[in-house]
Amino acid sequence: MQRTRVVVVGGGVSGLTTAYDIHRLAGRSVDLTLLESGDRFGGLVQTVNHAQGVLEAGPDTLLARKPAALDLCRELGLLDDLKGLDPRSRDLYVAHRGKLEALPKGFFMMAPTDKAAFLRSPLFSWRGKWRALQEPHIPSRGVETQDESIAAFVRRRFGREILERAAEPVMAGLFLGEAESMSLRQTMPAFLDLESNHGSVTQGLKKLAESRHAQNSKPAFVALKNGMFALIKALVARIPKDCLETNATVRHIQRRSAGWEIGLDDGRRLAADHLVLACPGHEIARLLSGQLPELSDTLKQQAYASCATVTFLYEKSATKVPQSSFGFFSGKQEGGSLVAANFMSGKFPDRFPADMTAIRAFVRCKDEGAGSLEDLAHNSLKRLGLVSQAPKHTFLFRFPRAMPQFEPGYHIKLKRIQSMVEQHKGLHILGNALGRVGIPDCVHLARQAATQILKEVDLQDENAVGEAS
Ligand SMILES: Cc1cc2nc3c(=O)[nH]c(=O)nc-3n(C[C@H](O)[C@H](O)[C@H](O)COP(=O)(O)OP(=O)(O)OC[C@H]3O[C@@H](n4cnc5c(N)ncnc54)[C@H](O)[C@@H]3O)c2cc1C
């Protein structure tokens, strides 16, 4: 009997996780192939070991509240390499009128939970503070509210000033998007829940903080000691080499009476019973355009933002970086393309020489005409008084169309995408095409897909399963 054939397109964390699970659980009873167009695995995940430090091109931390990625790390033997980071114990800054101001203690994205610290903050006016403190008295819109933009939600509950001086810069830094056109339900669903479950975001956060305190609060984020690429390496090491290909670009896909045909740019054609598309949504739209036009058109409508990260290594004596902070956000009121920066040598002190300060700037790419991204980022840091000399080393990583932008009402579109995918037997879509932006959510979805595929696989060869484990 022919083995079930599974082809995974895309060797980022999503595709590798599905491939890892399939091999772990089914071994050689599945004919598995993963095709990656680049010359390395990892996609957006890339750690560079430079003589002057360990650099992260893209993701550097995992949100601990969402356990999927941590569970996977544990399973892969990386538990001892996970290190907790807790921004709640550090000051978070925002750029305001050309200088850095700390967000007050207990301030959570938009919500002031420590009234005394909030009232002392120089970041907000008295009027702005008074308005924000009315939040517990603003009526809730109820459980089944329509989605709304993050900006509309913050204005409604906390007022315009909190939006402009705190929430908007934080959201722009995290999602590279405009708060006015970002879906609250898709990007920050916890705030909707707080409003509907507790009637107030501030009150809800206080209650959660009390119960977390009672349970001995854990770090909010964790990082892998040697960088995020350790996760990719561990996944690749557990999948047989003959199942994995780099420099293998999928050019087209065809629906066949039984299964799928996958055409590569070198002219090869592969057949699959299950096709897992683990590449960005815009690429999936292209691959499916001739075959499933409705699904392709819906995915095509998804907007993506492009960004770059620029890591600078400065001599410590040439920098003035707040020691108590991991970084800052910079909103549109400040102008410029810099949306956020991490003080990497403070965040990961073991990764850099003691006489160097490492700063990683996040730059939006749409205003690139204005000069090189490196100059734009360095000059922004200089204007903020953080650096006084040119960097000793600069590392630029570009991420074209990497950050999906979810507009209000996206959840309706997502349901449509899911139901269209379900209509096509053997088709599976992962990652940002299904509204996922962080590694924990990507891992969760990838493992779900593997489980679904394996339900349909006849695990006949017991020895093969043994071989996989
Ligand atoms: C700057 C930045 C910082 C981030 N920081 C964090 C963070 O700190 N924590 C966090 O949890 N998340 C973070 N994220 C998000 C996280 O990186 C992504 O959610 C995750 O890496 C997505 O993985 P993926 O496998 O779904 O997609 P990708 O990593 O995009 O992988 C898709 C792969 O498909 C390949 N591919 C594309 N087309 C084809 C084709 N035709 N044929 C074959 N292969 C193809 C690509 O080469 C790529 O390798 C960050 C993202 C960015 C851009």
The ligand as an SDF file (V2000), in Angstrom:
LIG
                    3D

 53 58  0  0  0  0  0  0  0  0999 V2000
   11.2240   41.8780   12.9510 C   0  0  0  0  0  0  0  0  0  0  0  0
   10.3440   40.8160   13.5480 C   0  0  0  0  0  0  0  0  0  0  0  0
   10.4020   40.5500   14.9170 C   0  0  0  0  0  0  0  0  0  0  0  0
    9.5870   39.5530   15.4700 C   0  0  0  0  0  0  0  0  0  0  0  0
    9.6760   39.2980   16.8090 N   0  0  0  0  0  0  0  0  0  0  0  0
    8.9750   38.2750   17.3540 C   0  0  0  0  0  0  0  0  0  0  0  0
    9.2050   37.8730   18.7040 C   0  0  0  0  0  0  0  0  0  0  0  0
   10.0590   38.4300   19.4170 O   0  0  0  0  0  0  0  0  0  0  0  0
    8.4700   36.8120   19.1910 N   0  0  0  0  0  0  0  0  0  0  0  0
    7.5560   36.1460   18.4080 C   0  0  0  0  0  0  0  0  0  0  0  0
    6.9110   35.2050   18.9110 O   0  0  0  0  0  0  0  0  0  0  0  0
    7.3420   36.4940   17.1140 N   0  0  0  0  0  0  0  0  0  0  0  0
    8.0310   37.5240   16.5570 C   0  0  0  0  0  0  0  0  0  0  0  0
    7.8760   37.8390   15.2330 N   0  0  0  0  0  0  0  0  0  0  0  0
    6.9210   37.0410   14.4330 C   0  0  0  0  0  0  0  0  0  0  0  0
    7.5560   35.6650   14.0600 C   0  0  0  0  0  0  0  0  0  0  0  0
    8.8350   35.8600   13.5360 O   0  0  0  0  0  0  0  0  0  0  0  0
    6.6680   34.9570   13.0430 C   0  0  0  0  0  0  0  0  0  0  0  0
    5.3530   34.8450   13.5490 O   0  0  0  0  0  0  0  0  0  0  0  0
    7.1490   33.5430   12.7080 C   0  0  0  0  0  0  0  0  0  0  0  0
    8.5500   33.4720   12.5990 O   0  0  0  0  0  0  0  0  0  0  0  0
    6.4640   33.0870   11.4230 C   0  0  0  0  0  0  0  0  0  0  0  0
    6.9630   31.8170   11.0460 O   0  0  0  0  0  0  0  0  0  0  0  0
    6.3920   31.0780    9.7530 P   0  0  0  0  0  0  0  0  0  0  0  0
    7.1130   29.8050    9.6330 O   0  0  0  0  0  0  0  0  0  0  0  0
    4.9000   31.0360    9.8150 O   0  0  0  0  0  0  0  0  0  0  0  0
    6.7310   32.0400    8.5400 O   0  0  0  0  0  0  0  0  0  0  0  0
    8.1810   32.4480    7.9140 P   0  0  0  0  0  0  0  0  0  0  0  0
    9.1980   32.5480    8.9780 O   0  0  0  0  0  0  0  0  0  0  0  0
    7.9080   33.6420    7.0680 O   0  0  0  0  0  0  0  0  0  0  0  0
    8.5480   31.2190    7.0100 O   0  0  0  0  0  0  0  0  0  0  0  0
    7.9960   31.0110    5.7320 C   0  0  0  0  0  0  0  0  0  0  0  0
    9.0320   30.2980    4.8820 C   0  0  0  0  0  0  0  0  0  0  0  0
    8.4400   29.9850    3.6180 O   0  0  0  0  0  0  0  0  0  0  0  0
    9.4500   30.1230    2.6390 C   0  0  0  0  0  0  0  0  0  0  0  0
    8.7830   30.2660    1.3230 N   0  0  0  0  0  0  0  0  0  0  0  0
    8.0900   31.3340    0.8680 C   0  0  0  0  0  0  0  0  0  0  0  0
    7.6260   31.0930   -0.3760 N   0  0  0  0  0  0  0  0  0  0  0  0
    8.0380   29.8410   -0.7130 C   0  0  0  0  0  0  0  0  0  0  0  0
    7.8740   29.0350   -1.8730 C   0  0  0  0  0  0  0  0  0  0  0  0
    7.1980   29.4620   -2.9530 N   0  0  0  0  0  0  0  0  0  0  0  0
    8.4520   27.7950   -1.8880 N   0  0  0  0  0  0  0  0  0  0  0  0
    9.1380   27.3230   -0.8070 C   0  0  0  0  0  0  0  0  0  0  0  0
    9.3150   28.0810    0.3160 N   0  0  0  0  0  0  0  0  0  0  0  0
    8.7740   29.3040    0.3670 C   0  0  0  0  0  0  0  0  0  0  0  0
   10.2320   31.3340    3.0750 C   0  0  0  0  0  0  0  0  0  0  0  0
   11.5280   31.3930    2.4940 O   0  0  0  0  0  0  0  0  0  0  0  0
   10.2640   31.1470    4.5890 C   0  0  0  0  0  0  0  0  0  0  0  0
   11.4280   30.4740    5.0080 O   0  0  0  0  0  0  0  0  0  0  0  0
    8.6650   38.8310   14.6480 C   0  0  0  0  0  0  0  0  0  0  0  0
    8.5920   39.1220   13.2790 C   0  0  0  0  0  0  0  0  0  0  0  0
    9.4260   40.0870   12.7260 C   0  0  0  0  0  0  0  0  0  0  0  0
    9.3590   40.3690   11.2480 C   0  0  0  0  0  0  0  0  0  0  0  0
  1  2  1  0
  2  3  1  0
  2 52  2  0
  3  4  2  0
  4  5  1  0
  4 50  1  0
  5  6  2  0
  6  7  1  0
  6 13  1  0
  7  8  2  0
  7  9  1  0
  9 10  1  0
 10 11  2  0
 10 12  1  0
 12 13  2  0
 13 14  1  0
 14 15  1  0
 14 50  1  0
 15 16  1  0
 16 17  1  0
 16 18  1  0
 18 19  1  0
 18 20  1  0
 20 21  1  0
 20 22  1  0
 22 23  1  0
 23 24  1  0
 24 25  2  0
 24 26  1  0
 24 27  1  0
 27 28  1  0
 28 29  2  0
 28 30  1  0
 28 31  1  0
 31 32  1  0
 32 33  1  0
 33 34  1  0
 33 48  1  0
 34 35  1  0
 35 36  1  0
 35 46  1  0
 36 37  1  0
 36 45  1  0
 37 38  2  0
 38 39  1  0
 39 40  1  0
 39 45  2  0
 40 41  1  0
 40 42  2  0
 42 43  1  0
 43 44  2  0
 44 45  1  0
 46 47  1  0
 46 48  1  0
 48 49  1  0
 50 51  2  0
 51 52  1  0
 52 53  1  0
M  END
$$$$
